[in-house]
Amino acid sequence: MRLRAGDAEVTVVPAEGCRLSSLRVGDVELLAQGSGSGAFVMAPWCGRTADGVFRNGATTHRLPLNAGRHAIHGTVREQAWQLADLAEDGRSAAFVVDLADPWPYPGRVTQIVELAEDGSGLTLRLGVETAGDSFPAQAGWHPWFVRRLRPDGPEVALDFDPAGQLVRADGIATTEVGAPQPGPWDDCFTMPDGVDVTLRWGQELELSVTAREEWVVVYDEQAHAVCVEPQSGPPNGLNTHPRLVTRIEPLETATTWSWRRPAPPAG
Protein backbone atom coordinates (compact mmCIF):
# COMPACT_ATOMS: atom_id res chain seq x y z
CA MET A 1 0.00 0.00 0.00
CA ARG A 2 1.35 3.42 -0.98
CA LEU A 3 0.60 6.68 0.83
CA ARG A 4 1.52 9.99 -0.81
CA ALA A 5 1.78 13.67 0.06
CA GLY A 6 3.76 16.37 -1.70
CA ASP A 7 6.81 14.70 -3.23
CA ALA A 8 6.94 11.99 -0.53
CA GLU A 9 5.73 8.41 -0.83
CA VAL A 10 5.76 5.64 1.79
CA THR A 11 5.01 1.99 1.05
CA VAL A 12 3.51 -0.16 3.82
CA VAL A 13 3.39 -3.97 3.58
CA PRO A 14 0.73 -5.21 6.05
CA ALA A 15 1.39 -8.87 5.20
CA GLU A 16 5.03 -8.47 6.31
CA GLY A 17 4.60 -7.17 9.83
CA CYS A 18 3.25 -3.80 8.66
CA ARG A 19 6.80 -3.01 7.53
CA LEU A 20 7.62 0.20 5.71
CA SER A 21 9.38 -1.18 2.66
CA SER A 22 10.08 2.20 1.08
CA LEU A 23 10.22 5.89 1.94
CA ARG A 24 10.93 8.10 -1.05
CA VAL A 25 11.43 11.84 -1.01
CA GLY A 26 11.55 13.18 -4.51
CA ASP A 27 13.76 10.81 -6.47
CA VAL A 28 15.72 9.34 -3.53
CA GLU A 29 15.05 6.29 -1.36
CA LEU A 30 15.72 6.73 2.38
CA LEU A 31 15.28 3.10 3.50
CA ALA A 32 17.52 0.17 2.69
CA GLN A 33 15.83 -2.30 0.39
CA GLY A 34 15.40 -6.05 0.59
CA SER A 35 13.94 -8.63 2.94
CA GLY A 36 14.22 -7.60 6.58
CA SER A 37 15.14 -4.02 5.70
CA GLY A 38 12.92 -0.97 5.37
CA ALA A 39 11.50 -0.13 8.80
CA PHE A 40 9.73 -2.68 10.99
CA VAL A 41 7.65 -2.50 14.16
CA MET A 42 9.05 -3.84 17.42
CA ALA A 43 6.30 -5.01 19.82
CA PRO A 44 5.45 -6.22 22.39
CA TRP A 45 9.13 -5.84 23.22
CA CYS A 46 12.15 -4.06 21.71
CA GLY A 47 15.66 -5.33 21.25
CA ARG A 48 16.88 -8.37 23.15
CA THR A 49 15.07 -9.96 26.09
CA ALA A 50 17.82 -11.71 28.02
CA ASP A 51 17.68 -15.50 27.72
CA GLY A 52 14.13 -15.13 26.38
CA VAL A 53 12.80 -14.83 29.94
CA PHE A 54 10.60 -12.16 31.47
CA ARG A 55 8.38 -11.95 34.52
CA ASN A 56 4.95 -10.52 35.10
CA GLY A 57 4.57 -10.36 38.85
CA ALA A 58 5.24 -13.86 40.17
CA THR A 59 4.78 -15.52 36.77
CA THR A 60 7.82 -16.36 34.62
CA HIS A 61 7.45 -16.60 30.85
CA ARG A 62 9.85 -18.02 28.28
CA LEU A 63 10.02 -16.73 24.72
CA PRO A 64 11.55 -18.54 21.72
CA LEU A 65 15.22 -17.71 21.25
CA ASN A 66 15.94 -16.10 17.89
CA ALA A 67 19.11 -14.10 18.57
CA GLY A 68 21.60 -16.59 19.98
CA ARG A 69 20.55 -17.16 23.56
CA HIS A 70 18.11 -14.22 23.52
CA ALA A 71 14.69 -13.29 22.11
CA ILE A 72 14.74 -10.21 19.90
CA HIS A 73 12.42 -7.51 18.51
CA GLY A 74 8.99 -8.84 19.47
CA THR A 75 6.51 -10.91 17.51
CA VAL A 76 4.34 -8.62 15.38
CA ARG A 77 7.06 -8.07 12.74
CA GLU A 78 6.45 -11.68 11.69
CA GLN A 79 2.65 -11.45 11.55
CA ALA A 80 0.22 -10.32 8.87
CA TRP A 81 -1.61 -7.12 9.83
CA GLN A 82 -4.99 -5.87 8.64
CA LEU A 83 -5.91 -2.49 7.21
CA ALA A 84 -8.30 -0.76 9.63
CA ASP A 85 -8.71 2.65 7.99
CA LEU A 86 -7.49 4.59 4.97
CA ALA A 87 -7.82 8.36 4.74
CA GLU A 88 -9.63 9.76 1.72
CA ASP A 89 -6.66 11.94 0.84
CA GLY A 90 -4.40 8.88 0.65
CA ARG A 91 -1.73 10.14 3.04
CA SER A 92 -2.55 8.15 6.19
CA ALA A 93 -3.75 4.69 7.17
CA ALA A 94 -4.28 2.59 10.29
CA PHE A 95 -3.40 -1.09 10.69
CA VAL A 96 -4.06 -3.65 13.43
CA VAL A 97 -2.82 -7.07 14.50
CA ASP A 98 -3.78 -9.33 17.39
CA LEU A 99 -1.05 -10.53 19.71
CA ALA A 100 -0.60 -14.27 19.35
CA ASP A 101 1.71 -17.15 20.30
CA PRO A 102 4.43 -17.10 21.44
CA TRP A 103 3.33 -13.97 23.33
CA PRO A 104 1.43 -15.29 26.36
CA TYR A 105 -1.20 -12.53 26.69
CA PRO A 106 -4.13 -11.60 24.44
CA GLY A 107 -4.11 -8.07 23.08
CA ARG A 108 -3.84 -5.91 20.01
CA VAL A 109 -1.26 -3.63 18.39
CA THR A 110 -2.27 -0.68 16.22
CA GLN A 111 -0.01 1.32 13.91
CA ILE A 112 -1.00 4.61 12.29
CA VAL A 113 1.15 5.83 9.40
CA GLU A 114 0.66 9.47 8.40
CA LEU A 115 2.52 11.70 5.99
CA ALA A 116 2.49 15.43 6.67
CA GLU A 117 0.11 17.28 4.39
CA ASP A 118 2.97 19.00 2.58
CA GLY A 119 5.07 15.85 2.38
CA SER A 120 7.76 17.17 4.72
CA GLY A 121 7.57 14.41 7.30
CA LEU A 122 6.14 11.12 8.48
CA THR A 123 4.54 10.37 11.84
CA LEU A 124 4.20 6.81 13.10
CA ARG A 125 2.04 5.92 16.11
CA LEU A 126 1.84 2.62 17.97
CA GLY A 127 -0.65 1.45 20.55
CA VAL A 128 -0.56 -1.79 22.54
CA GLU A 129 -3.76 -2.90 24.29
CA THR A 130 -4.62 -5.88 26.46
CA ALA A 131 -7.67 -8.06 25.96
CA GLY A 132 -7.28 -9.65 29.39
CA ASP A 133 -4.72 -9.44 32.15
CA SER A 134 -2.18 -6.63 32.37
CA PHE A 135 1.31 -7.34 31.07
CA PRO A 136 4.64 -5.53 30.59
CA ALA A 137 5.29 -4.36 27.04
CA GLN A 138 7.40 -2.15 24.83
CA ALA A 139 6.94 -0.71 21.36
CA GLY A 140 9.17 1.02 18.85
CA TRP A 141 10.55 1.08 15.33
CA HIS A 142 13.63 -0.34 13.66
CA PRO A 143 14.33 1.68 10.50
CA TRP A 144 17.27 0.88 8.24
CA PHE A 145 18.30 4.21 6.72
CA VAL A 146 20.60 4.04 3.72
CA ARG A 147 24.21 5.11 4.19
CA ARG A 148 24.18 6.86 0.83
CA LEU A 149 21.23 8.27 -1.06
CA ARG A 150 23.15 7.74 -4.31
CA PRO A 151 26.06 5.38 -5.05
CA ASP A 152 28.44 8.31 -5.44
CA GLY A 153 26.79 10.46 -2.77
CA PRO A 154 28.11 11.41 0.68
CA GLU A 155 27.89 8.96 3.56
CA VAL A 156 25.31 9.75 6.20
CA ALA A 157 26.49 11.44 9.40
CA LEU A 158 24.65 11.22 12.73
CA ASP A 159 24.19 14.20 15.02
CA PHE A 160 22.78 13.63 18.52
CA ASP A 161 23.61 14.55 22.10
CA PRO A 162 22.59 11.73 24.46
CA ALA A 163 22.80 12.09 28.22
CA GLY A 164 24.15 8.59 28.65
CA GLN A 165 24.73 5.16 27.16
CA LEU A 166 23.61 1.89 28.72
CA VAL A 167 26.51 -0.35 29.60
CA ARG A 168 26.32 -3.78 27.96
CA ALA A 169 27.27 -7.11 29.51
CA ASP A 170 27.38 -10.22 27.30
CA GLY A 171 25.64 -8.21 24.59
CA ILE A 172 22.71 -7.20 26.81
CA ALA A 173 22.02 -3.66 28.00
CA THR A 174 22.25 -3.36 31.78
CA THR A 175 20.70 -0.71 34.01
CA GLU A 176 24.08 1.00 34.42
CA VAL A 177 24.32 4.29 32.53
CA GLY A 178 27.76 5.43 31.45
CA ALA A 179 29.12 8.32 29.44
CA PRO A 180 28.39 8.15 25.68
CA GLN A 181 31.19 6.39 23.83
CA PRO A 182 32.36 6.84 20.23
CA GLY A 183 30.98 4.43 17.63
CA PRO A 184 30.55 2.09 15.94
CA TRP A 185 27.42 1.35 17.97
CA ASP A 186 24.92 -1.31 18.73
CA ASP A 187 23.84 0.55 21.84
CA CYS A 188 20.97 2.17 23.69
CA PHE A 189 21.23 5.83 24.62
CA THR A 190 19.24 7.91 27.09
CA MET A 191 17.74 11.22 26.00
CA PRO A 192 15.57 12.35 28.95
CA ASP A 193 14.16 15.35 27.07
CA GLY A 194 13.05 13.13 24.19
CA VAL A 195 14.72 11.39 21.28
CA ASP A 196 16.25 13.84 18.82
CA VAL A 197 18.67 12.42 16.24
CA THR A 198 19.58 14.05 12.93
CA LEU A 199 20.91 12.18 9.90
CA ARG A 200 22.70 14.26 7.26
CA TRP A 201 23.65 13.15 3.78
CA GLY A 202 25.97 16.09 3.06
CA GLN A 203 24.02 18.84 1.34
CA GLU A 204 21.57 16.40 -0.23
CA LEU A 205 19.11 15.82 2.62
CA GLU A 206 18.70 16.19 6.37
CA LEU A 207 16.34 13.96 8.35
CA SER A 208 15.38 14.35 12.02
CA VAL A 209 14.06 11.44 14.08
CA THR A 210 12.19 12.66 17.16
CA ALA A 211 10.02 11.08 19.86
CA ARG A 212 8.84 11.91 23.35
CA GLU A 213 10.44 8.73 24.66
CA GLU A 214 13.87 8.87 26.27
CA TRP A 215 15.30 5.71 24.70
CA VAL A 216 16.95 5.30 21.32
CA VAL A 217 19.10 2.48 19.97
CA VAL A 218 21.69 3.33 17.33
CA TYR A 219 23.11 0.51 15.20
CA ASP A 220 25.69 1.44 12.59
CA GLU A 221 27.81 -1.70 12.23
CA GLN A 222 26.53 -2.58 8.75
CA ALA A 223 28.11 -1.21 5.58
CA HIS A 224 24.87 -0.43 3.76
CA ALA A 225 22.68 1.21 6.41
CA VAL A 226 22.37 2.80 9.84
CA CYS A 227 19.51 2.24 12.28
CA VAL A 228 18.05 4.88 14.61
CA GLU A 229 15.42 3.17 16.74
CA PRO A 230 13.13 5.24 19.00
CA GLN A 231 11.43 2.96 21.50
CA SER A 232 9.36 3.10 24.68
CA GLY A 233 11.94 1.27 26.77
CA PRO A 234 15.50 -0.02 26.61
CA PRO A 235 16.58 -3.49 25.45
CA ASN A 236 15.66 -6.12 28.06
CA GLY A 237 13.21 -3.54 29.39
CA LEU A 238 10.52 -6.16 30.07
CA ASN A 239 12.76 -7.07 32.99
CA THR A 240 14.59 -3.86 33.86
CA HIS A 241 11.99 -1.15 33.11
CA PRO A 242 8.60 -2.92 33.01
CA ARG A 243 5.76 -0.74 31.72
CA LEU A 244 2.40 -2.34 32.33
CA VAL A 245 -0.37 -2.36 29.75
CA THR A 246 -3.71 -2.45 31.57
CA ARG A 247 -7.36 -2.32 30.59
CA ILE A 248 -7.48 1.39 31.37
CA GLU A 249 -3.96 2.35 30.30
CA PRO A 250 -2.65 1.09 26.95
CA LEU A 251 0.92 1.70 25.86
CA GLU A 252 1.07 4.50 23.32
CA THR A 253 4.15 5.87 21.59
CA ALA A 254 4.96 7.89 18.48
CA THR A 255 7.85 9.08 16.38
CA THR A 256 8.13 11.78 13.71
CA TRP A 257 10.66 11.77 10.90
CA SER A 258 10.95 15.15 9.22
CA TRP A 259 13.23 16.05 6.34
CA ARG A 260 14.49 19.05 4.47
CA ARG A 261 17.03 19.88 1.83
CA PRO A 262 19.76 22.07 3.35
CA ALA A 263 20.35 25.48 1.78
CA PRO A 264 23.40 25.54 -0.48
CA PRO A 265 26.51 27.04 1.10
CA ALA A 266 26.85 30.79 0.67
CA GLY A 267 29.19 32.00 -2.03
C-alpha positions in Angstrom: 0.0 0.0 0.0 1.3 3.4 -1.0 0.6 6.7 0.8 1.5 10.0 -0.8 1.8 13.7 0.1 3.8 16.4 -1.7 6.8 14.7 -3.2 6.9 12.0 -0.5 5.7 8.4 -0.8 5.8 5.6 1.8 5.0 2.0 1.1 3.5 -0.2 3.8 3.4 -4.0 3.6 0.7 -5.2 6.0 1.4 -8.9 5.2 5.0 -8.5 6.3 4.6 -7.2 9.8 3.2 -3.8 8.7 6.8 -3.0 7.5 7.6 0.2 5.7 9.4 -1.2 2.7 10.1 2.2 1.1 10.2 5.9 1.9 10.9 8.1 -1.0 11.4 11.8 -1.0 11.6 13.2 -4.5 13.8 10.8 -6.5 15.7 9.3 -3.5 15.0 6.3 -1.4 15.7 6.7 2.4 15.3 3.1 3.5 17.5 0.2 2.7 15.8 -2.3 0.4 15.4 -6.1 0.6 13.9 -8.6 2.9 14.2 -7.6 6.6 15.1 -4.0 5.7 12.9 -1.0 5.4 11.5 -0.1 8.8 9.7 -2.7 11.0 7.6 -2.5 14.2 9.0 -3.8 17.4 6.3 -5.0 19.8 5.4 -6.2 22.4 9.1 -5.8 23.2 12.1 -4.1 21.7 15.7 -5.3 21.3 16.9 -8.4 23.2 15.1 -10.0 26.1 17.8 -11.7 28.0 17.7 -15.5 27.7 14.1 -15.1 26.4 12.8 -14.8 29.9 10.6 -12.2 31.5 8.4 -11.9 34.5 5.0 -10.5 35.1 4.6 -10.4 38.8 5.2 -13.9 40.2 4.8 -15.5 36.8 7.8 -16.4 34.6 7.5 -16.6 30.9 9.9 -18.0 28.3 10.0 -16.7 24.7 11.5 -18.5 21.7 15.2 -17.7 21.2 15.9 -16.1 17.9 19.1 -14.1 18.6 21.6 -16.6 20.0 20.6 -17.2 23.6 18.1 -14.2 23.5 14.7 -13.3 22.1 14.7 -10.2 19.9 12.4 -7.5 18.5 9.0 -8.8 19.5 6.5 -10.9 17.5 4.3 -8.6 15.4 7.1 -8.1 12.7 6.4 -11.7 11.7 2.6 -11.5 11.6 0.2 -10.3 8.9 -1.6 -7.1 9.8 -5.0 -5.9 8.6 -5.9 -2.5 7.2 -8.3 -0.8 9.6 -8.7 2.6 8.0 -7.5 4.6 5.0 -7.8 8.4 4.7 -9.6 9.8 1.7 -6.7 11.9 0.8 -4.4 8.9 0.6 -1.7 10.1 3.0 -2.5 8.2 6.2 -3.8 4.7 7.2 -4.3 2.6 10.3 -3.4 -1.1 10.7 -4.1 -3.7 13.4 -2.8 -7.1 14.5 -3.8 -9.3 17.4 -1.0 -10.5 19.7 -0.6 -14.3 19.4 1.7 -17.1 20.3 4.4 -17.1 21.4 3.3 -14.0 23.3 1.4 -15.3 26.4 -1.2 -12.5 26.7 -4.1 -11.6 24.4 -4.1 -8.1 23.1 -3.8 -5.9 20.0 -1.3 -3.6 18.4 -2.3 -0.7 16.2 0.0 1.3 13.9 -1.0 4.6 12.3 1.2 5.8 9.4 0.7 9.5 8.4 2.5 11.7 6.0 2.5 15.4 6.7 0.1 17.3 4.4 3.0 19.0 2.6 5.1 15.8 2.4 7.8 17.2 4.7 7.6 14.4 7.3 6.1 11.1 8.5 4.5 10.4 11.8 4.2 6.8 13.1 2.0 5.9 16.1 1.8 2.6 18.0 -0.6 1.5 20.6 -0.6 -1.8 22.5 -3.8 -2.9 24.3 -4.6 -5.9 26.5 -7.7 -8.1 26.0 -7.3 -9.7 29.4 -4.7 -9.4 32.2 -2.2 -6.6 32.4 1.3 -7.3 31.1 4.6 -5.5 30.6 5.3 -4.4 27.0 7.4 -2.2 24.8 6.9 -0.7 21.4 9.2 1.0 18.8 10.5 1.1 15.3 13.6 -0.3 13.7 14.3 1.7 10.5 17.3 0.9 8.2 18.3 4.2 6.7 20.6 4.0 3.7 24.2 5.1 4.2 24.2 6.9 0.8 21.2 8.3 -1.1 23.1 7.7 -4.3 26.1 5.4 -5.0 28.4 8.3 -5.4 26.8 10.5 -2.8 28.1 11.4 0.7 27.9 9.0 3.6 25.3 9.7 6.2 26.5 11.4 9.4 24.7 11.2 12.7 24.2 14.2 15.0 22.8 13.6 18.5 23.6 14.5 22.1 22.6 11.7 24.5 22.8 12.1 28.2 24.2 8.6 28.7 24.7 5.2 27.2 23.6 1.9 28.7 26.5 -0.4 29.6 26.3 -3.8 28.0 27.3 -7.1 29.5 27.4 -10.2 27.3 25.6 -8.2 24.6 22.7 -7.2 26.8 22.0 -3.7 28.0 22.3 -3.4 31.8 20.7 -0.7 34.0 24.1 1.0 34.4 24.3 4.3 32.5 27.8 5.4 31.5 29.1 8.3 29.4 28.4 8.2 25.7 31.2 6.4 23.8 32.4 6.8 20.2 31.0 4.4 17.6 30.6 2.1 15.9 27.4 1.4 18.0 24.9 -1.3 18.7 23.8 0.5 21.8 21.0 2.2 23.7 21.2 5.8 24.6 19.2 7.9 27.1 17.7 11.2 26.0 15.6 12.4 28.9 14.2 15.4 27.1 13.0 13.1 24.2 14.7 11.4 21.3 16.2 13.8 18.8 18.7 12.4 16.2 19.6 14.0 12.9 20.9 12.2 9.9 22.7 14.3 7.3 23.7 13.2 3.8 26.0 16.1 3.1 24.0 18.8 1.3 21.6 16.4 -0.2 19.1 15.8 2.6 18.7 16.2 6.4 16.3 14.0 8.3 15.4 14.4 12.0 14.1 11.4 14.1 12.2 12.7 17.2 10.0 11.1 19.9 8.8 11.9 23.4 10.4 8.7 24.7 13.9 8.9 26.3 15.3 5.7 24.7 17.0 5.3 21.3 19.1 2.5 20.0 21.7 3.3 17.3 23.1 0.5 15.2 25.7 1.4 12.6 27.8 -1.7 12.2 26.5 -2.6 8.7 28.1 -1.2 5.6 24.9 -0.4 3.8 22.7 1.2 6.4 22.4 2.8 9.8 19.5 2.2 12.3 18.1 4.9 14.6 15.4 3.2 16.7 13.1 5.2 19.0 11.4 3.0 21.5 9.4 3.1 24.7 11.9 1.3 26.8 15.5 0.0 26.6 16.6 -3.5 25.4 15.7 -6.1 28.1 13.2 -3.5 29.4 10.5 -6.2 30.1 12.8 -7.1 33.0 14.6 -3.9 33.9 12.0 -1.2 33.1 8.6 -2.9 33.0 5.8 -0.7 31.7 2.4 -2.3 32.3 -0.4 -2.4 29.8 -3.7 -2.5 31.6 -7.4 -2.3 30.6 -7.5 1.4 31.4 -4.0 2.4 30.3 -2.7 1.1 27.0 0.9 1.7 25.9 1.1 4.5 23.3 4.2 5.9 21.6 5.0 7.9 18.5 7.9 9.1 16.4 8.1 11.8 13.7 10.7 11.8 10.9 11.0 15.1 9.2 13.2 16.0 6.3 14.5 19.1 4.5 17.0 19.9 1.8 19.8 22.1 3.4 20.3 25.5 1.8 23.4 25.5 -0.5 26.5 27.0 1.1 26.9 30.8 0.7 29.2 32.0 -2.0 
